[in-house]
Amino acid sequence: MAKKRILLVDDEAQLVELVKMRLEANGYQVLTAYDGKEALDVAKKEMPDLIILDLMLPKIDGYKVCRMLKFDEKYKKIPIILFTARALEADKKVGMEVGADDYITKPFEPELLLMKIKDFLK
């Protein structure tokens, strides 16, 4: 069975490496992007099974990336977990309005992230 592919988008390289190692250790193939434009390009080219998306990104913010993918028939079925330090209810509300499937705040609990990923990829 082919490994599920996850696109991990964050502008903090150390965090990307940390999360990538954890995901790969759990049997996922991880694609990475470090800004919003790159995230859109990789998502459209690679069609990942799930996207973990930071909000505060260079070039295009995570809200816009999420909205652009979720409002496009071709990509709207890809689950998107917003992954951010922005913990206010207002931020979560906007995240849901732009089509995010879930919202995890940093610092995060790795087991919670893995559990949510497993739920979406069933």
Legacy VTK file of the C-alpha trace (Angstrom):
# vtk DataFile Version 3.0
C-alpha trace
ASCII
DATASET POLYDATA
POINTS 122 float
0.000 0.000 0.000
1.325 3.421 -0.930
2.262 5.752 1.899
-0.143 8.614 2.550
1.399 11.912 1.506
1.264 14.938 3.782
2.210 18.459 2.752
3.746 20.271 5.726
3.848 24.058 5.361
5.675 26.294 7.849
8.326 28.991 7.566
10.209 27.705 10.639
12.705 25.190 9.224
13.470 23.589 12.620
9.787 22.947 13.286
9.327 21.503 9.798
12.216 19.076 10.360
10.911 18.051 13.785
7.354 17.396 12.595
8.592 15.761 9.378
10.695 13.250 11.352
7.717 12.418 13.566
5.402 11.920 10.580
7.920 9.822 8.657
8.470 7.663 11.763
4.719 6.984 11.620
4.828 5.851 8.009
3.851 9.006 6.115
5.614 10.511 3.112
6.192 14.212 3.834
6.342 17.014 1.280
7.425 20.429 2.562
6.900 24.075 1.678
8.180 27.172 3.483
5.874 29.921 2.167
2.322 30.264 0.880
3.170 30.421 -2.810
5.323 27.303 -2.590
2.521 25.577 -0.637
0.026 26.240 -3.435
2.477 25.100 -6.105
3.317 21.849 -4.288
-0.336 21.128 -3.403
-1.463 21.579 -7.003
1.420 19.578 -8.478
1.541 16.720 -5.943
-2.100 16.382 -4.751
-1.203 15.370 -1.153
-3.628 13.336 0.964
-3.573 15.992 3.713
-2.075 19.449 4.332
-0.717 20.816 7.622
-0.666 24.571 7.111
0.791 27.409 9.185
-1.069 30.741 9.048
1.741 33.278 9.308
3.679 32.600 6.115
5.741 34.728 3.733
4.313 35.600 0.275
0.741 34.312 0.825
-0.710 33.742 4.316
-2.193 30.406 5.353
-5.777 31.684 5.343
-5.492 32.625 1.645
-3.768 29.342 0.761
-6.530 27.405 2.523
-9.278 29.426 0.846
-7.723 29.075 -2.626
-7.518 25.295 -2.278
-10.877 24.769 -0.575
-12.796 26.881 -3.080
-11.309 24.987 -6.042
-13.267 21.868 -7.086
-10.063 20.000 -7.905
-8.493 20.403 -4.425
-11.365 20.989 -2.004
-11.451 17.387 -0.761
-7.875 17.560 0.592
-8.169 17.887 4.399
-6.356 20.942 5.761
-5.236 21.255 9.382
-4.270 24.811 10.275
-1.193 24.678 12.489
-0.443 27.974 14.171
0.587 29.949 17.225
-2.569 32.074 16.789
-4.797 30.745 19.550
-7.619 33.296 19.656
-11.172 32.124 18.992
-11.426 34.795 16.264
-8.458 33.197 14.456
-10.065 29.752 14.681
-13.342 31.177 13.396
-11.647 32.699 10.340
-9.831 29.405 9.788
-13.115 27.517 9.659
-14.653 30.179 7.398
-11.880 29.724 4.809
-12.546 25.983 4.795
-10.024 24.448 7.206
-10.958 21.008 8.478
-9.235 21.428 11.833
-7.106 23.838 13.870
-4.129 22.976 16.082
-2.274 25.610 18.080
1.468 25.648 18.780
3.050 24.618 21.000
1.302 21.364 20.116
0.958 17.853 21.451
2.518 15.492 18.838
0.131 12.660 19.728
-2.888 14.925 19.139
-1.578 15.884 15.701
-0.991 12.222 14.785
-4.454 11.247 16.031
-6.132 13.948 13.932
-4.104 12.963 10.850
-5.133 9.305 11.266
-8.796 10.345 11.573
-8.684 12.364 8.346
-6.820 9.694 6.374
-9.118 6.777 7.234
LINES 1 123
122 0 1 2 3 4 5 6 7 8 9 10 11 12 13 14 15 16 17 18 19 20 21 22 23 24 25 26 27 28 29 30 31 32 33 34 35 36 37 38 39 40 41 42 43 44 45 46 47 48 49 50 51 52 53 54 55 56 57 58 59 60 61 62 63 64 65 66 67 68 69 70 71 72 73 74 75 76 77 78 79 80 81 82 83 84 85 86 87 88 89 90 91 92 93 94 95 96 97 98 99 100 101 102 103 104 105 106 107 108 109 110 111 112 113 114 115 116 117 118 119 120 121
